Amino acid sequence: MAISSGIARLPVNQAIELLRNTTDAIGDIAIKVVFSSYVQFAKAFQKARQMSPSAFRKAISNGELSPRKID
């Protein structure tokens, strides 16, 4: 089942909060925000943020992205 970008935006935004504020495994975050698999989540996240969830989390922790200036 394909998820349109509009519908996927809310779960991706929820995932951003979890990636910023928890140390939960990315696969666990995918399930918490309603994706049925890590692969499905990673594709939606990549499309929305132009980077993988793990690259996003790494950029936040390295200070490459400001956690307060993320849409």
All heavy atoms as TSV, in Angstrom:
chain	resi	resn	atom	element	x	y	z
A	1	MET	N	N	0.832	-1.176	0.000
A	1	MET	CA	C	0.000	0.000	0.000
A	1	MET	C	C	0.874	1.236	0.000
A	1	MET	O	O	1.696	1.437	0.880
A	1	MET	CB	C	-0.886	-0.044	1.244
A	1	MET	CG	C	-1.741	1.171	1.434
A	1	MET	SD	S	-2.802	0.855	2.859
A	1	MET	CE	C	-3.064	2.496	3.365
A	2	ALA	N	N	0.736	2.068	-0.963
A	2	ALA	CA	C	1.531	3.287	-1.060
A	2	ALA	C	C	0.912	4.379	-0.207
A	2	ALA	O	O	-0.294	4.516	-0.114
A	2	ALA	CB	C	1.608	3.750	-2.501
A	3	ILE	N	N	1.774	5.151	0.422
A	3	ILE	CA	C	1.331	6.259	1.246
A	3	ILE	C	C	1.661	7.542	0.502
A	3	ILE	O	O	2.794	7.756	0.100
A	3	ILE	CB	C	2.020	6.249	2.624
A	3	ILE	CG1	C	1.619	5.006	3.395
A	3	ILE	CG2	C	1.673	7.499	3.401
A	3	ILE	CD1	C	2.270	4.869	4.740
A	4	SER	N	N	0.669	8.398	0.331
A	4	SER	CA	C	0.940	9.662	-0.354
A	4	SER	C	C	1.778	10.549	0.546
A	4	SER	O	O	1.787	10.403	1.760
A	4	SER	CB	C	-0.370	10.368	-0.719
A	4	SER	OG	O	-0.968	10.925	0.429
A	5	SER	N	N	2.496	11.484	-0.060
A	5	SER	CA	C	3.400	12.335	0.713
A	5	SER	C	C	2.660	13.161	1.748
A	5	SER	O	O	3.165	13.410	2.824
A	5	SER	CB	C	4.211	13.228	-0.215
A	5	SER	OG	O	3.356	14.066	-0.957
A	6	GLY	N	N	1.428	13.597	1.459
A	6	GLY	CA	C	0.652	14.368	2.415
A	6	GLY	C	C	0.303	13.556	3.650
A	6	GLY	O	O	0.410	14.025	4.775
A	7	ILE	N	N	-0.112	12.326	3.432
A	7	ILE	CA	C	-0.462	11.453	4.549
A	7	ILE	C	C	0.784	11.047	5.322
A	7	ILE	O	O	0.762	10.946	6.537
A	7	ILE	CB	C	-1.226	10.205	4.042
A	7	ILE	CG1	C	-2.577	10.629	3.474
A	7	ILE	CG2	C	-1.430	9.195	5.157
A	7	ILE	CD1	C	-3.309	9.529	2.744
A	8	ALA	N	N	1.877	10.834	4.641
A	8	ALA	CA	C	3.115	10.395	5.298
A	8	ALA	C	C	3.777	11.507	6.094
A	8	ALA	O	O	4.573	11.247	6.978
A	8	ALA	CB	C	4.087	9.845	4.266
A	9	ARG	N	N	3.450	12.757	5.806
A	9	ARG	CA	C	4.118	13.880	6.465
A	9	ARG	C	C	3.945	13.848	7.986
A	9	ARG	O	O	4.896	14.077	8.707
A	9	ARG	CB	C	3.582	15.195	5.900
A	9	ARG	CG	C	4.421	16.379	6.254
A	9	ARG	CD	C	3.992	17.626	5.510
A	9	ARG	NE	N	4.131	17.422	4.078
A	9	ARG	CZ	C	3.264	17.840	3.168
A	9	ARG	NH1	N	2.202	18.509	3.516
A	9	ARG	NH2	N	3.467	17.600	1.895
A	10	LEU	N	N	2.748	13.563	8.476
A	10	LEU	CA	C	2.507	13.547	9.916
A	10	LEU	C	C	3.363	12.490	10.619
A	10	LEU	O	O	4.056	12.819	11.578
A	10	LEU	CB	C	1.027	13.353	10.217
A	10	LEU	CG	C	0.656	13.343	11.698
A	10	LEU	CD1	C	1.059	14.641	12.385
A	10	LEU	CD2	C	-0.831	13.111	11.857
A	11	PRO	N	N	3.358	11.234	10.169
A	11	PRO	CA	C	4.227	10.256	10.817
A	11	PRO	C	C	5.713	10.629	10.734
A	11	PRO	O	O	6.467	10.398	11.680
A	11	PRO	CB	C	3.954	8.950	10.079
A	11	PRO	CG	C	2.602	9.119	9.504
A	11	PRO	CD	C	2.479	10.584	9.197
A	12	VAL	N	N	6.138	11.218	9.628
A	12	VAL	CA	C	7.546	11.623	9.510
A	12	VAL	C	C	7.844	12.724	10.521
A	12	VAL	O	O	8.887	12.709	11.178
A	12	VAL	CB	C	7.896	12.048	8.068
A	12	VAL	CG1	C	9.258	12.711	7.998
A	12	VAL	CG2	C	7.851	10.838	7.136
A	13	ASN	N	N	6.939	13.667	10.693
A	13	ASN	CA	C	7.150	14.717	11.686
A	13	ASN	C	C	7.199	14.142	13.095
A	13	ASN	O	O	8.008	14.570	13.928
A	13	ASN	CB	C	6.060	15.790	11.586
A	13	ASN	CG	C	6.212	16.652	10.357
A	13	ASN	OD1	O	7.271	16.706	9.746
A	13	ASN	ND2	N	5.144	17.316	9.976
A	14	GLN	N	N	6.354	13.156	13.373
A	14	GLN	CA	C	6.400	12.485	14.669
A	14	GLN	C	C	7.731	11.753	14.836
A	14	GLN	O	O	8.327	11.775	15.914
A	14	GLN	CB	C	5.237	11.506	14.804
A	14	GLN	CG	C	3.898	12.189	14.889
A	14	GLN	CD	C	2.742	11.206	14.789
A	14	GLN	OE1	O	2.856	10.133	14.181
A	14	GLN	NE2	N	1.614	11.572	15.371
A	15	ALA	N	N	8.200	11.132	13.773
A	15	ALA	CA	C	9.482	10.418	13.819
A	15	ALA	C	C	10.629	11.387	14.079
A	15	ALA	O	O	11.565	11.057	14.809
A	15	ALA	CB	C	9.710	9.661	12.522
A	16	ILE	N	N	10.572	12.577	13.495
A	16	ILE	CA	C	11.618	13.575	13.724
A	16	ILE	C	C	11.724	13.884	15.215
A	16	ILE	O	O	12.821	13.944	15.763
A	16	ILE	CB	C	11.338	14.851	12.897
A	16	ILE	CG1	C	11.643	14.580	11.427
A	16	ILE	CG2	C	12.151	16.040	13.408
A	16	ILE	CD1	C	11.171	15.662	10.480
A	17	GLU	N	N	10.591	14.058	15.857
A	17	GLU	CA	C	10.600	14.327	17.300
A	17	GLU	C	C	11.239	13.171	18.062
A	17	GLU	O	O	12.036	13.390	18.982
A	17	GLU	CB	C	9.174	14.574	17.808
A	17	GLU	CG	C	8.597	15.881	17.350
A	17	GLU	CD	C	9.410	17.087	17.805
A	17	GLU	OE1	O	9.816	17.140	18.973
A	17	GLU	OE2	O	9.649	17.975	16.966
A	18	LEU	N	N	10.902	11.945	17.696
A	18	LEU	CA	C	11.477	10.785	18.379
A	18	LEU	C	C	12.963	10.641	18.084
A	18	LEU	O	O	13.754	10.280	18.974
A	18	LEU	CB	C	10.716	9.517	17.988
A	18	LEU	CG	C	9.265	9.462	18.483
A	18	LEU	CD1	C	8.531	8.286	17.859
A	18	LEU	CD2	C	9.212	9.383	20.001
A	19	LEU	N	N	13.377	10.919	16.866
A	19	LEU	CA	C	14.799	10.852	16.526
A	19	LEU	C	C	15.588	11.905	17.294
A	19	LEU	O	O	16.718	11.662	17.708
A	19	LEU	CB	C	15.001	11.040	15.016
A	19	LEU	CG	C	14.543	9.879	14.144
A	19	LEU	CD1	C	14.467	10.313	12.685
A	19	LEU	CD2	C	15.466	8.681	14.299
A	20	ARG	N	N	14.997	13.066	17.481
A	20	ARG	CA	C	15.665	14.147	18.221
A	20	ARG	C	C	15.740	13.865	19.705
A	20	ARG	O	O	16.738	14.181	20.335
A	20	ARG	CB	C	14.886	15.460	18.069
A	20	ARG	CG	C	15.084	16.176	16.808
A	20	ARG	CD	C	14.664	17.605	16.943
A	20	ARG	NE	N	13.218	17.753	17.066
A	20	ARG	CZ	C	12.552	18.805	16.649
A	20	ARG	NH1	N	13.191	19.807	16.109
A	20	ARG	NH2	N	11.264	18.874	16.787
A	21	ASN	N	N	14.662	13.328	20.262
A	21	ASN	CA	C	14.497	13.322	21.712
A	21	ASN	C	C	14.605	11.971	22.397
A	21	ASN	O	O	14.425	11.900	23.611
A	21	ASN	CB	C	13.137	13.952	22.060
A	21	ASN	CG	C	13.058	15.379	21.575
A	21	ASN	OD1	O	13.959	16.166	21.791
A	21	ASN	ND2	N	11.977	15.709	20.889
A	22	THR	N	N	14.861	10.912	21.633
A	22	THR	CA	C	14.996	9.589	22.246
A	22	THR	C	C	16.222	8.884	21.671
A	22	THR	O	O	16.786	9.322	20.675
A	22	THR	CB	C	13.761	8.692	21.989
A	22	THR	OG1	O	13.749	8.272	20.621
A	22	THR	CG2	C	12.460	9.401	22.328
A	23	THR	N	N	16.553	7.786	22.300
A	23	THR	CA	C	17.593	6.907	21.754
A	23	THR	C	C	16.963	5.614	21.231
A	23	THR	O	O	17.652	4.626	21.023
A	23	THR	CB	C	18.659	6.583	22.820
A	23	THR	OG1	O	18.017	5.970	23.942
A	23	THR	CG2	C	19.400	7.831	23.255
A	24	ASP	N	N	15.656	5.657	21.015
A	24	ASP	CA	C	14.949	4.480	20.493
A	24	ASP	C	C	15.553	4.047	19.163
A	24	ASP	O	O	15.985	4.886	18.360
A	24	ASP	CB	C	13.468	4.787	20.265
A	24	ASP	CG	C	12.706	5.077	21.547
A	24	ASP	OD1	O	13.271	4.869	22.640
A	24	ASP	OD2	O	11.545	5.510	21.445
A	25	ALA	N	N	15.559	2.752	18.941
A	25	ALA	CA	C	16.026	2.219	17.668
A	25	ALA	C	C	15.138	2.749	16.543
A	25	ALA	O	O	13.926	2.924	16.715
A	25	ALA	CB	C	15.983	0.695	17.685
A	26	ILE	N	N	15.729	2.991	15.394
A	26	ILE	CA	C	14.987	3.555	14.272
A	26	ILE	C	C	13.865	2.618	13.828
A	26	ILE	O	O	12.774	3.066	13.500
A	26	ILE	CB	C	15.935	3.929	13.124
A	26	ILE	CG1	C	16.854	5.071	13.586
A	26	ILE	CG2	C	15.152	4.336	11.878
A	26	ILE	CD1	C	17.970	5.418	12.636
A	27	GLY	N	N	14.083	1.336	13.860
A	27	GLY	CA	C	13.028	0.383	13.534
A	27	GLY	C	C	11.853	0.474	14.501
A	27	GLY	O	O	10.695	0.362	14.099
A	28	ASP	N	N	12.151	0.696	15.782
A	28	ASP	CA	C	11.087	0.869	16.773
A	28	ASP	C	C	10.323	2.166	16.524
A	28	ASP	O	O	9.100	2.216	16.647
A	28	ASP	CB	C	11.660	0.868	18.192
A	28	ASP	CG	C	12.214	-0.477	18.602
A	28	ASP	OD1	O	11.854	-1.500	17.975
A	28	ASP	OD2	O	13.020	-0.506	19.556
A	29	ILE	N	N	11.036	3.213	16.153
A	29	ILE	CA	C	10.386	4.486	15.829
A	29	ILE	C	C	9.466	4.302	14.629
A	29	ILE	O	O	8.340	4.807	14.623
A	29	ILE	CB	C	11.428	5.590	15.583
A	29	ILE	CG1	C	12.113	5.954	16.906
A	29	ILE	CG2	C	10.793	6.823	14.935
A	29	ILE	CD1	C	13.291	6.909	16.774
A	30	ALA	N	N	9.919	3.583	13.624
A	30	ALA	CA	C	9.096	3.337	12.431
A	30	ALA	C	C	7.756	2.727	12.824
A	30	ALA	O	O	6.701	3.164	12.349
A	30	ALA	CB	C	9.840	2.425	11.456
A	31	ILE	N	N	7.796	1.750	13.698
A	31	ILE	CA	C	6.565	1.079	14.131
A	31	ILE	C	C	5.704	2.022	14.971
A	31	ILE	O	O	4.489	2.078	14.798
A	31	ILE	CB	C	6.901	-0.214	14.885
A	31	ILE	CG1	C	7.504	-1.219	13.903
A	31	ILE	CG2	C	5.670	-0.789	15.575
A	31	ILE	CD1	C	8.163	-2.407	14.532
A	32	LYS	N	N	6.329	2.807	15.853
A	32	LYS	CA	C	5.574	3.746	16.697
A	32	LYS	C	C	4.814	4.781	15.885
A	32	LYS	O	O	3.769	5.258	16.318
A	32	LYS	CB	C	6.513	4.467	17.663
A	32	LYS	CG	C	7.010	3.615	18.787
A	32	LYS	CD	C	7.952	4.395	19.678
A	32	LYS	CE	C	8.497	3.500	20.773
A	32	LYS	NZ	N	9.449	4.205	21.640
A	33	VAL	N	N	5.351	5.148	14.735
A	33	VAL	CA	C	4.697	6.175	13.923
A	33	VAL	C	C	3.935	5.570	12.740
A	33	VAL	O	O	3.712	6.248	11.749
A	33	VAL	CB	C	5.678	7.281	13.467
A	33	VAL	CG1	C	6.271	8.005	14.663
A	33	VAL	CG2	C	6.774	6.748	12.565
A	34	VAL	N	N	3.530	4.339	12.858
A	34	VAL	CA	C	2.584	3.618	12.007
A	34	VAL	C	C	3.109	3.040	10.701
A	34	VAL	O	O	2.318	2.607	9.878
A	34	VAL	CB	C	1.269	4.408	11.723
A	34	VAL	CG1	C	0.620	4.871	12.978
A	34	VAL	CG2	C	1.480	5.544	10.758
A	35	PHE	N	N	4.392	3.015	10.481
A	35	PHE	CA	C	4.904	2.337	9.294
A	35	PHE	C	C	5.002	0.855	9.596
A	35	PHE	O	O	5.326	0.454	10.708
A	35	PHE	CB	C	6.267	2.896	8.884
A	35	PHE	CG	C	6.171	4.270	8.285
A	35	PHE	CD1	C	6.353	5.400	9.068
A	35	PHE	CD2	C	5.874	4.441	6.946
A	35	PHE	CE1	C	6.256	6.671	8.521
A	35	PHE	CE2	C	5.769	5.704	6.387
A	35	PHE	CZ	C	5.958	6.821	7.182
A	36	SER	N	N	4.729	0.039	8.593
A	36	SER	CA	C	4.729	-1.407	8.819
A	36	SER	C	C	6.122	-2.021	8.753
A	36	SER	O	O	6.307	-3.156	9.160
A	36	SER	CB	C	3.801	-2.094	7.816
A	36	SER	OG	O	4.257	-1.860	6.499
A	37	SER	N	N	7.088	-1.257	8.246
A	37	SER	CA	C	8.446	-1.782	8.180
A	37	SER	C	C	9.454	-0.630	8.188
A	37	SER	O	O	9.114	0.509	7.849
A	37	SER	CB	C	8.652	-2.609	6.914
A	37	SER	OG	O	8.691	-1.765	5.771
A	38	TYR	N	N	10.683	-0.967	8.535
A	38	TYR	CA	C	11.754	0.029	8.492
A	38	TYR	C	C	11.951	0.534	7.069
A	38	TYR	O	O	12.144	1.732	6.854
A	38	TYR	CB	C	13.060	-0.561	9.027
A	38	TYR	CG	C	14.221	0.374	8.794
A	38	TYR	CD1	C	14.449	1.435	9.647
A	38	TYR	CD2	C	15.056	0.221	7.690
A	38	TYR	CE1	C	15.483	2.330	9.424
A	38	TYR	CE2	C	16.087	1.105	7.456
A	38	TYR	CZ	C	16.300	2.151	8.324
A	38	TYR	OH	O	17.313	3.038	8.092
A	39	VAL	N	N	11.891	-0.355	6.095
A	39	VAL	CA	C	12.123	0.026	4.703
A	39	VAL	C	C	11.082	1.053	4.250
A	39	VAL	O	O	11.425	2.070	3.636
A	39	VAL	CB	C	12.125	-1.213	3.778
A	39	VAL	CG1	C	12.177	-0.815	2.323
A	39	VAL	CG2	C	13.287	-2.135	4.126
A	40	GLN	N	N	9.830	0.800	4.540
A	40	GLN	CA	C	8.760	1.740	4.180
A	40	GLN	C	C	9.004	3.100	4.853
A	40	GLN	O	O	8.884	4.148	4.222
A	40	GLN	CB	C	7.409	1.170	4.602
A	40	GLN	CG	C	6.231	2.047	4.233
A	40	GLN	CD	C	4.930	1.541	4.835
A	40	GLN	OE1	O	4.913	1.013	5.946
A	40	GLN	NE2	N	3.854	1.718	4.101
A	41	PHE	N	N	9.357	3.079	6.126
A	41	PHE	CA	C	9.641	4.301	6.868
A	41	PHE	C	C	10.837	5.035	6.275
A	41	PHE	O	O	10.796	6.249	6.048
A	41	PHE	CB	C	9.891	3.965	8.340
A	41	PHE	CG	C	10.460	5.108	9.138
A	41	PHE	CD1	C	9.744	6.284	9.299
A	41	PHE	CD2	C	11.703	4.996	9.728
A	41	PHE	CE1	C	10.265	7.337	10.043
A	41	PHE	CE2	C	12.226	6.038	10.473
A	41	PHE	CZ	C	11.503	7.216	10.630
A	42	ALA	N	N	11.916	4.314	6.016
A	42	ALA	CA	C	13.137	4.942	5.492
A	42	ALA	C	C	12.882	5.610	4.141
A	42	ALA	O	O	13.386	6.711	3.885
A	42	ALA	CB	C	14.252	3.906	5.378
A	43	LYS	N	N	12.086	4.982	3.299
A	43	LYS	CA	C	11.766	5.580	1.994
A	43	LYS	C	C	10.961	6.867	2.159
A	43	LYS	O	O	11.232	7.870	1.494
A	43	LYS	CB	C	10.995	4.589	1.125
A	43	LYS	CG	C	11.862	3.498	0.555
A	43	LYS	CD	C	11.035	2.549	-0.290
A	43	LYS	CE	C	11.905	1.422	-0.824
A	43	LYS	NZ	N	11.113	0.474	-1.629
A	44	ALA	N	N	9.957	6.847	3.036
A	44	ALA	CA	C	9.139	8.039	3.272
A	44	ALA	C	C	9.974	9.152	3.906
A	44	ALA	O	O	9.852	10.322	3.533
A	44	ALA	CB	C	7.947	7.698	4.162
A	45	PHE	N	N	10.844	8.787	4.837
A	45	PHE	CA	C	11.688	9.778	5.503
A	45	PHE	C	C	12.664	10.391	4.506
A	45	PHE	O	O	12.848	11.608	4.473
A	45	PHE	CB	C	12.450	9.132	6.667
A	45	PHE	CG	C	13.047	10.131	7.612
A	45	PHE	CD1	C	12.362	10.524	8.739
A	45	PHE	CD2	C	14.292	10.694	7.359
A	45	PHE	CE1	C	12.899	11.459	9.607
A	45	PHE	CE2	C	14.845	11.625	8.212
A	45	PHE	CZ	C	14.145	12.008	9.345
A	46	GLN	N	N	13.274	9.564	3.688
A	46	GLN	CA	C	14.214	10.027	2.667
A	46	GLN	C	C	13.530	11.005	1.711
A	46	GLN	O	O	14.098	12.046	1.374
A	46	GLN	CB	C	14.779	8.835	1.890
A	46	GLN	CG	C	15.722	9.199	0.759
A	46	GLN	CD	C	17.102	9.608	1.229
A	46	GLN	OE1	O	17.589	9.123	2.235
A	46	GLN	NE2	N	17.734	10.497	0.505
A	47	LYS	N	N	12.323	10.689	1.309
A	47	LYS	CA	C	11.581	11.549	0.391
A	47	LYS	C	C	11.259	12.895	1.053
A	47	LYS	O	O	11.362	13.945	0.420
A	47	LYS	CB	C	10.299	10.849	-0.052
A	47	LYS	CG	C	9.520	11.610	-1.085
A	47	LYS	CD	C	8.344	10.805	-1.587
A	47	LYS	CE	C	7.600	11.566	-2.665
A	47	LYS	NZ	N	6.470	10.804	-3.186
A	48	ALA	N	N	10.897	12.862	2.326
A	48	ALA	CA	C	10.499	14.081	3.029
A	48	ALA	C	C	11.687	14.941	3.457
A	48	ALA	O	O	11.605	16.169	3.437
A	48	ALA	CB	C	9.665	13.717	4.258
A	49	ARG	N	N	12.796	14.320	3.846
A	49	ARG	CA	C	13.920	15.056	4.437
A	49	ARG	C	C	15.200	15.024	3.599
A	49	ARG	O	O	16.198	15.606	3.980
A	49	ARG	CB	C	14.240	14.513	5.831
A	49	ARG	CG	C	13.093	14.546	6.818
A	49	ARG	CD	C	12.562	15.917	7.100
A	49	ARG	NE	N	13.629	16.804	7.499
A	49	ARG	CZ	C	13.487	18.107	7.711
A	49	ARG	NH1	N	12.325	18.658	7.566
A	49	ARG	NH2	N	14.502	18.844	8.066
A	50	GLN	N	N	15.207	14.307	2.492
A	50	GLN	CA	C	16.367	14.163	1.626
A	50	GLN	C	C	17.588	13.582	2.360
A	50	GLN	O	O	18.739	13.865	2.021
A	50	GLN	CB	C	16.762	15.509	0.975
A	50	GLN	CG	C	15.797	15.993	-0.081
A	50	GLN	CD	C	14.505	16.522	0.518
A	50	GLN	OE1	O	14.535	17.363	1.409
A	50	GLN	NE2	N	13.388	16.047	0.029
A	51	MET	N	N	17.325	12.771	3.368
A	51	MET	CA	C	18.374	12.014	4.052
A	51	MET	C	C	17.719	10.864	4.797
A	51	MET	O	O	16.522	10.898	5.048
A	51	MET	CB	C	19.191	12.883	5.009
A	51	MET	CG	C	18.429	13.438	6.186
A	51	MET	SD	S	19.442	14.349	7.381
A	51	MET	CE	C	20.005	15.705	6.414
A	52	SER	N	N	18.516	9.869	5.114
A	52	SER	CA	C	17.984	8.716	5.834
A	52	SER	C	C	17.722	9.085	7.289
A	52	SER	O	O	18.280	10.069	7.806
A	52	SER	CB	C	18.980	7.560	5.777
A	52	SER	OG	O	20.118	7.872	6.570
A	53	PRO	N	N	16.883	8.307	7.979
A	53	PRO	CA	C	16.651	8.575	9.402
A	53	PRO	C	C	17.941	8.528	10.219
A	53	PRO	O	O	18.153	9.358	11.108
A	53	PRO	CB	C	15.687	7.472	9.833
A	53	PRO	CG	C	15.032	7.014	8.584
A	53	PRO	CD	C	16.041	7.219	7.490
A	54	SER	N	N	18.820	7.586	9.917
A	54	SER	CA	C	20.073	7.495	10.679
A	54	SER	C	C	20.987	8.681	10.387
A	54	SER	O	O	21.641	9.208	11.301
A	54	SER	CB	C	20.784	6.171	10.413
A	54	SER	OG	O	21.045	6.016	9.041
A	55	ALA	N	N	21.035	9.140	9.135
A	55	ALA	CA	C	21.834	10.328	8.810
A	55	ALA	C	C	21.264	11.562	9.491
A	55	ALA	O	O	22.011	12.423	9.971
A	55	ALA	CB	C	21.886	10.532	7.298
A	56	PHE	N	N	19.938	11.655	9.571
A	56	PHE	CA	C	19.286	12.762	10.251
A	56	PHE	C	C	19.668	12.780	11.731
A	56	PHE	O	O	20.059	13.806	12.274
A	56	PHE	CB	C	17.767	12.650	10.090
A	56	PHE	CG	C	17.003	13.732	10.771
A	56	PHE	CD1	C	16.771	14.940	10.132
A	56	PHE	CD2	C	16.506	13.552	12.049
A	56	PHE	CE1	C	16.063	15.943	10.765
A	56	PHE	CE2	C	15.801	14.548	12.685
A	56	PHE	CZ	C	15.576	15.748	12.040
A	57	ARG	N	N	19.552	11.619	12.377
A	57	ARG	CA	C	19.882	11.532	13.807
A	57	ARG	C	C	21.355	11.880	14.032
A	57	ARG	O	O	21.705	12.593	14.965
A	57	ARG	CB	C	19.574	10.145	14.342
A	57	ARG	CG	C	19.886	10.012	15.822
A	57	ARG	CD	C	19.504	8.666	16.356
A	57	ARG	NE	N	18.208	8.768	16.995
A	57	ARG	CZ	C	17.510	7.741	17.426
A	57	ARG	NH1	N	17.962	6.520	17.244
A	57	ARG	NH2	N	16.351	7.915	18.009
A	58	LYS	N	N	22.222	11.397	13.158
A	58	LYS	CA	C	23.652	11.682	13.280
A	58	LYS	C	C	23.918	13.179	13.101
A	58	LYS	O	O	24.710	13.769	13.838
A	58	LYS	CB	C	24.438	10.879	12.257
A	58	LYS	CG	C	25.933	11.024	12.377
A	58	LYS	CD	C	26.651	10.136	11.392
A	58	LYS	CE	C	28.151	10.305	11.538
A	58	LYS	NZ	N	28.872	9.460	10.591
A	59	ALA	N	N	23.258	13.811	12.137
A	59	ALA	CA	C	23.441	15.247	11.904
A	59	ALA	C	C	22.982	16.064	13.104
A	59	ALA	O	O	23.616	17.057	13.471
A	59	ALA	CB	C	22.692	15.675	10.642
A	60	ILE	N	N	21.906	15.647	13.747
A	60	ILE	CA	C	21.433	16.324	14.956
A	60	ILE	C	C	22.467	16.175	16.062
A	60	ILE	O	O	22.851	17.145	16.710
A	60	ILE	CB	C	20.070	15.751	15.416
A	60	ILE	CG1	C	18.971	16.145	14.450
A	60	ILE	CG2	C	19.730	16.204	16.835
A	60	ILE	CD1	C	18.577	17.585	14.462
A	61	SER	N	N	22.945	14.962	16.287
A	61	SER	CA	C	23.881	14.725	17.387
A	61	SER	C	C	25.240	15.374	17.149
A	61	SER	O	O	25.915	15.763	18.094
A	61	SER	CB	C	24.041	13.229	17.664
A	61	SER	OG	O	24.685	12.587	16.596
A	62	ASN	N	N	25.628	15.544	15.884
A	62	ASN	CA	C	26.900	16.195	15.560
A	62	ASN	C	C	26.796	17.715	15.507
A	62	ASN	O	O	27.784	18.394	15.249
A	62	ASN	CB	C	27.431	15.702	14.213
A	62	ASN	CG	C	27.917	14.281	14.273
A	62	ASN	OD1	O	28.185	13.747	15.341
A	62	ASN	ND2	N	28.010	13.648	13.116
A	63	GLY	N	N	25.586	18.230	15.668
A	63	GLY	CA	C	25.391	19.672	15.607
A	63	GLY	C	C	25.322	20.226	14.193
A	63	GLY	O	O	25.367	21.432	13.996
A	64	GLU	N	N	25.220	19.350	13.197
A	64	GLU	CA	C	25.132	19.795	11.804
A	64	GLU	C	C	23.754	20.356	11.472
A	64	GLU	O	O	23.611	21.135	10.544
A	64	GLU	CB	C	25.463	18.632	10.868
A	64	GLU	CG	C	26.897	18.145	11.018
A	64	GLU	CD	C	27.143	16.834	10.304
A	64	GLU	OE1	O	26.324	16.442	9.441
A	64	GLU	OE2	O	28.147	16.175	10.608
A	65	LEU	N	N	22.746	19.936	12.218
A	65	LEU	CA	C	21.386	20.469	12.094
A	65	LEU	C	C	20.968	20.985	13.459
A	65	LEU	O	O	21.183	20.314	14.464
A	65	LEU	CB	C	20.400	19.378	11.674
A	65	LEU	CG	C	20.459	18.861	10.260
A	65	LEU	CD1	C	19.484	17.700	10.086
A	65	LEU	CD2	C	20.127	19.943	9.271
A	66	SER	N	N	20.377	22.136	13.475
A	66	SER	CA	C	19.866	22.669	14.732
A	66	SER	C	C	18.542	21.988	15.047
A	66	SER	O	O	17.607	22.054	14.244
A	66	SER	CB	C	19.647	24.179	14.624
A	66	SER	OG	O	18.951	24.648	15.750
A	67	PRO	N	N	18.412	21.347	16.205
A	67	PRO	CA	C	17.173	20.641	16.508
A	67	PRO	C	C	15.958	21.566	16.598
A	67	PRO	O	O	14.844	21.143	16.423
A	67	PRO	CB	C	17.432	19.986	17.852
A	67	PRO	CG	C	18.777	20.352	18.271
A	67	PRO	CD	C	19.423	21.184	17.209
A	68	ARG	N	N	16.141	22.816	16.837
A	68	ARG	CA	C	15.014	23.747	16.963
A	68	ARG	C	C	14.628	24.399	15.655
A	68	ARG	O	O	13.625	25.051	15.569
A	68	ARG	CB	C	15.331	24.827	17.991
A	68	ARG	CG	C	15.541	24.263	19.356
A	68	ARG	CD	C	14.219	23.720	19.895
A	68	ARG	NE	N	14.480	22.866	21.025
A	68	ARG	CZ	C	13.913	21.693	21.204
A	68	ARG	NH1	N	13.086	21.208	20.319
A	68	ARG	NH2	N	14.177	20.968	22.264
A	69	LYS	N	N	15.414	24.245	14.592
A	69	LYS	CA	C	15.110	24.891	13.324
A	69	LYS	C	C	14.672	23.906	12.256
A	69	LYS	O	O	14.722	24.198	11.093
A	69	LYS	CB	C	16.338	25.668	12.834
A	69	LYS	CG	C	16.676	26.831	13.728
A	69	LYS	CD	C	17.652	27.738	13.080
A	69	LYS	CE	C	17.875	28.914	13.994
A	69	LYS	NZ	N	18.425	30.042	13.326
A	70	ILE	N	N	14.216	22.749	12.661
A	70	ILE	CA	C	13.789	21.720	11.723
A	70	ILE	C	C	12.284	21.841	11.514
A	70	ILE	O	O	11.525	21.912	12.451
A	70	ILE	CB	C	14.142	20.318	12.248
A	70	ILE	CG1	C	15.653	20.226	12.398
A	70	ILE	CG2	C	13.600	19.242	11.315
A	70	ILE	CD1	C	16.110	19.026	13.154
A	71	ASP	N	N	11.881	21.896	10.257
A	71	ASP	CA	C	10.454	21.976	9.925
A	71	ASP	C	C	9.770	20.675	10.241
A	71	ASP	O	O	10.232	19.642	9.954
A	71	ASP	CB	C	10.252	22.300	8.450
A	71	ASP	CG	C	10.874	23.639	8.078
A	71	ASP	OD1	O	10.930	24.512	8.948
A	71	ASP	OD2	O	11.285	23.784	6.916
